[in-house]
Amino acid sequence: MGGTVVRTTIGVLSYGRQNVAVVRTTNWSGRTFSDTGTHAGTRTGSAVTGKGDVVGGLGRRAARLAGGVGAAALAVVLASCTANPPPPVESEDAPRVTTSPSVRLPVVVAIDDIGNGFNPHLLADQSPVNAAVSSLVFPSPFRAVPNPEHPGVAALVPDPSLLVSAEITSHDPFTVSYQLRTDAQWSDGAPIAAEDFRYLWQQMITVPGVVDPAGYRLIRNVNSAGGGKTVHVEFDGVYPAWRELFTHLLPAHLVKDSPGGFSGALSENVPVSGSRFHIKSIDRGRNEILLERNDRFWDTPAVPDQILMRRGGSSSQLADSLRTGDTQLAQTHGGSARAAQLDAIPGVHTASVFQPRLLEVTLNGRVPQLADVRVRRALLNVLDPGLLAMVGSGSETAVVPARSLVFSPSDPGYVESAPARMDAEQISLLLAEAGYERAVPDSSEHEGAAEEPAFYMRGSEVLSLVIGVPDGDPTAQAVAATAADQLRGFGIDARVEAFDAEELFGDEITSGHVGAVVSWARAGGDPATVAASRFGCPPAPQSVDEELSGDAETEAEKIQAELASPSNLSGLCDPGLQPPIDEALRGEGDVTASLHDVDRRLWDLQVVLPVMQDSTLVAAGPGVEGVVLGGVLPSGIFGDAAEWRRVAR
C-alpha cells in the first residue's frame, strides 16, 4: 500500500505483571487515510491513560479483551494491511495519571463577621450576614426584586420555586390561600408545608424580641388542605401587606423540638435548607461560613458550587485579597478611604448599599422614673445622635443617620421628622420641673483624686438608668457605652448591662429592671406595620374571673402573649394615634400622608431615638460575573447569588 504509515500508541492496559500497549496504525495516502488496525505488544512500567477514541471505541474493546483472554491472544494482529506488525514498545517508566474529583471553586465574599445568630425573625440576630444567608437558605412565598418602574424601590413577586399560586380567596373573613409546589422540600426530605406557616405565625405572636409582628397578630388561624400543600390564612381584617408575611420560612419539624426552640435553635447553624444553597460549615473562630449548592433543590440549580464568606481583615488586607483574586466580592463596613483604596484596583467596582437594620435607643415607660415625659425628653436630648451614629458605623463618612420614627432612610417615603435638639440649659430646666436637682459633689475627701460626677436627685433618689443590650452585639454595646458616657457626664447615673436576647426583650423589659434598650430593628418593611408594631397601644389585660372558652379563650391567650412579649418595647402609646395607625394597617385612605402625620406626632411621646440605618461598602472584582452592586432589601447583592459565576483572570 502506498502512502505513509503512522503508528500511535493509544493506550496501555495492565494484565497480570505485564502492561499491554494498544497501538493504532494509520495509513495516509494523499488526502485520505485508512485505519489499518490495532496491534498489541507487552510493555513494562506504569500504565498510562489513553487518549483520543480509547474510551469511545477500541478502548472499550481492548478492555473487554484484557478481562477475558490471555496475553498471547491479545498479541495477535486484529486487522492489518501491512506486512509486519509494529515493533514492541521499549520498556520505560511513565508517571501514573489518576482521576481526581472536580475542584470546587467558591465565590469568596469578604465580610466583617458572621453575626450573632441565624434566625431572621429575631431582633438580636439582625446582621448583614444573616440577611444574606437567610435569602440563600430559607424559602419565601414572595421575594423582593427591583421595580423597573421605580428604581430603588422593591417589588414583591411570587417565588415560582415555592408557589403555584397565592391569592385572596375570601373577604369574610379576609383569607389568603397559598398553593405550594408538591416537590418543594427541605434538604432532609421533609416537605415544605402548612406546618411551617403555622409554626412561624405562632412564634411571631408569642416569643419576645421578634421583628415587627403586627401583621402576624392580625391572623386568626392557619388551616391546611391537600396534604399540607394548600395553606389558608385567615385574618381578623384586611391586611394589604400580606405578601411580606412568611418571608424566610423556618423548618418547623426541626426547630420546634430543638434545644432553645425558636429563640435558640438557629443561634449557631441552620441544619437544613429550603432554597438553592445550604450551609456546609460555620467557623466562628475564623468568621467563616461555607455555603454549597443544595443538590436536593427541586428547581433550577444555582450556578456557583460554593459561596465562602470570610473575614476580610483590614483595608490593606482586603485590597490585597481583591487584587490577587483570592477574594471576588466584599461586603464590609468602611468609609470613603476604604472605598477609594478598593476603587483604585483595576477591574474592581464599589458601591455603598443599605442593610435591612436600624439602630435605636428605646426608653422603657414601665420604669417609674421614666413615666414622666419630661424626664424622657431630657434623657433623649442629652444623647447626641450624630455621635452615636458615628460610633455605630465606625466611620464618619459611612454614617446614614435616621431621623424618622416610622420610615427608614432606605424607604421611598422617608422624610426627616425629628425636632431640633435641646441645649444643656433647656434640659436642666426640664429636669428641674420634674423635681430633679443636681447635687453638689463633696470635694473635701480624696484630695487630688478624679472628681466623681454630681448626679441629679429628687430627694434622696438618684436619677439612674440601666441600658440593656443583647449579648454578643458589639455595635449595640459600643453605642450603649457611649450613650452611658454622655448621660453620666450630664449627671445621670447610667450603666450598661448585656442580657440574653429573650430575657432582655421579655422579663427584663416587662419587669422594669431595664430602663433603656439599644438594639437593632428591621429596616425596609411596610411602614404601617412598623408603626403598629413599635408604637401601637398594648391590649388591656383581660379579666380571668370567669372561665373562657372558644374564640374568647383564644383571644385572651393572644392578649396575654402580647403583654408578655411586647413589640412596643417602651410600653407607652398615644391613644389618639391608634385609629390612624389601624387605618394605615388596613390600607384605608392616603396611607403615606397619614403615616407622615403619625410620624411627626410620635416624637411627643419621647420614647425612641433612632440612631442610624446600617450600610455597607460592597466591591466586586474581575473574577466573578453576574453581580449587581445594589439590589433591594433585604437580600441586597445576594439577591442574584444563584447566578454568580467564577471567571478565569
Secondary structure as UniProt FT lines:
FT   STRAND          4..15
FT   TURN            16..17
FT   STRAND          18..29
FT   TURN            30..31
FT   STRAND          32..43
FT   TURN            52..57
FT   HELIX           58..68
FT   HELIX           71..74
FT   STRAND          107..111
FT   TURN            120..121
FT   HELIX           123..125
FT   HELIX           128..137
FT   STRAND          142..146
FT   TURN            148..149
FT   TURN            151..152
FT   STRAND          154..158
FT   TURN            160..162
FT   STRAND          163..171
FT   TURN            172..173
FT   STRAND          174..180
FT   TURN            182..183
FT   TURN            187..188
FT   HELIX           194..204
FT   TURN            205..206
FT   TURN            208..209
FT   HELIX           214..217
FT   STRAND          219..225
FT   HELIX           226..228
FT   STRAND          230..235
FT   TURN            240..241
FT   HELIX           242..244
FT   TURN            245..246
FT   HELIX           252..255
FT   TURN            256..257
FT   TURN            259..260
FT   HELIX           261..264
FT   TURN            265..266
FT   STRAND          277..283
FT   TURN            284..287
FT   STRAND          288..293
FT   TURN            295..296
FT   STRAND          306..311
FT   HELIX           315..324
FT   STRAND          329..332
FT   HELIX           336..343
FT   TURN            346..347
FT   STRAND          349..363
FT   TURN            365..366
FT   HELIX           368..371
FT   HELIX           373..382
FT   HELIX           385..393
FT   TURN            397..398
FT   TURN            409..410
FT   TURN            412..413
FT   HELIX           424..433
FT   TURN            434..435
FT   STRAND          437..438
FT   TURN            447..448
FT   STRAND          456..458
FT   TURN            459..460
FT   STRAND          461..462
FT   STRAND          464..470
FT   TURN            471..472
FT   HELIX           474..490
FT   STRAND          493..499
FT   HELIX           501..503
FT   HELIX           504..508
FT   HELIX           509..510
FT   TURN            511..512
FT   STRAND          516..522
FT   HELIX           527..535
FT   HELIX           550..564
FT   TURN            569..570
FT   HELIX           575..577
FT   HELIX           578..586
FT   HELIX           591..602
FT   HELIX           603..605
FT   STRAND          608..620
FT   TURN            622..623
FT   STRAND          624..625
FT   TURN            633..635
FT   HELIX           636..643
FT   STRAND          645..646
//
